[in-house]
């Protein structure tokens, strides 16, 4: 199973979560065990995935688009949603134009018959 992970470079490990209590760093592993680290966490990196079946930690492929502040898959979803909305409004426009022309045709046919 794949789970979100936090990579700590100076310890070279991936953990599920960490918390600090009384100046002690507690690291929660993926098997729900807790270990204690006395080293300082100068930096840690998110956006990692841990595969519990293979015990491999790797960076997630969906990169952040820095100008927008969203991930690539979120951007693709918004672009698809925009395309659907534009197509739907175009379809509504065609229906309205077609209906008015059809009504105009029916009224001219009615007037020519009577």
C-alpha positions as CSV (number, residue, x, y, z in Angstrom):
1,X,0.0,0.0,0.0
2,X,1.2,3.5,-0.8
3,X,1.2,6.2,1.9
4,X,2.3,9.8,2.1
5,X,5.7,10.1,3.7
6,X,8.1,12.7,5.1
7,X,11.7,12.3,4.1
8,X,14.4,13.5,6.6
9,X,17.7,13.9,4.7
10,X,20.1,14.2,7.7
11,X,18.7,10.9,9.1
12,X,18.2,9.3,5.7
13,X,14.8,7.9,6.6
14,X,11.1,8.3,5.6
15,X,8.6,8.5,8.4
16,X,4.8,8.7,8.5
17,X,4.8,11.6,10.9
18,X,6.9,13.3,13.6
19,X,6.2,15.5,16.6
20,X,8.2,17.3,19.2
21,X,7.6,17.1,22.9
22,X,10.0,18.5,25.6
23,X,12.7,19.2,23.0
24,X,12.7,15.5,22.0
25,X,11.8,14.5,18.4
26,X,9.5,11.5,18.1
27,X,9.3,9.8,14.7
28,X,6.3,7.7,13.9
29,X,7.2,4.8,11.5
30,X,4.9,3.1,9.1
31,X,4.4,0.1,11.3
32,X,3.0,2.4,14.0
33,X,6.1,2.2,16.1
34,X,7.6,5.3,17.5
35,X,11.4,6.1,17.7
36,X,13.2,8.9,19.3
37,X,15.8,11.1,17.6
38,X,18.1,13.4,19.4
39,X,19.4,15.0,16.2
40,X,18.0,18.3,15.2
41,X,15.7,18.3,12.1
42,X,17.3,21.1,10.1
43,X,15.1,20.3,7.1
44,X,12.6,17.7,6.0
45,X,10.9,17.2,2.7
46,X,7.3,16.3,2.0
47,X,5.8,15.0,-1.3
48,X,7.2,11.6,-0.8
49,X,5.5,8.2,-1.2
50,X,6.3,5.1,0.9
51,X,5.4,1.7,-0.5
52,X,4.7,-0.5,2.5
53,X,5.0,-3.7,0.5
54,X,8.5,-3.0,-0.9
55,X,9.7,-0.6,1.9
56,X,10.8,1.9,-0.7
57,X,10.4,5.6,-0.3
58,X,10.4,7.8,-3.5
59,X,9.4,11.3,-4.5
60,X,6.0,11.8,-6.0
61,X,5.9,12.5,-9.7
62,X,3.2,15.2,-9.6
63,X,5.3,18.4,-9.4
64,X,4.1,21.7,-8.0
65,X,3.6,24.5,-10.5
66,X,5.2,27.3,-8.5
67,X,3.5,30.2,-10.3
68,X,0.1,28.9,-9.6
69,X,0.7,27.1,-6.3
70,X,-1.1,24.0,-7.4
71,X,0.0,20.5,-8.5
72,X,0.1,19.4,-12.2
73,X,-2.8,17.0,-11.8
74,X,-5.0,19.7,-10.3
75,X,-4.1,22.0,-13.2
76,X,-5.1,19.3,-15.7
77,X,-8.4,18.8,-13.9
78,X,-9.2,22.6,-14.0
79,X,-8.3,22.7,-17.7
80,X,-10.6,19.8,-18.5
81,X,-13.4,21.4,-16.5
82,X,-12.9,24.7,-18.3
83,X,-13.1,22.8,-21.7
84,X,-16.3,21.1,-20.6
85,X,-17.9,24.4,-19.5
86,X,-17.0,26.1,-22.8
87,X,-18.3,23.3,-24.9
88,X,-21.5,23.2,-22.9
89,X,-22.1,26.9,-23.3
90,X,-21.4,26.7,-27.0
91,X,-23.9,23.8,-27.2
92,X,-26.5,25.9,-25.4
93,X,-25.9,28.8,-27.8
94,X,-26.4,26.5,-30.8
95,X,-29.7,25.2,-29.3
96,X,-31.0,28.7,-28.7
97,X,-30.0,29.9,-32.2
98,X,-31.5,26.8,-33.8
99,X,-34.7,27.1,-31.8
100,X,-35.3,30.7,-32.8
101,X,-34.6,29.9,-36.5
102,X,-37.0,26.9,-36.3
103,X,-39.7,29.1,-34.7
104,X,-39.2,31.8,-37.4
105,X,-39.5,29.1,-40.0
106,X,-42.7,27.7,-38.4
107,X,-44.3,31.2,-38.2
108,X,-43.6,31.9,-41.8
109,X,-45.0,28.5,-42.8
110,X,-48.1,29.2,-40.7
111,X,-48.6,32.7,-42.2
112,X,-48.3,31.4,-45.8
113,X,-50.8,28.6,-45.2
114,X,-53.4,30.9,-43.7
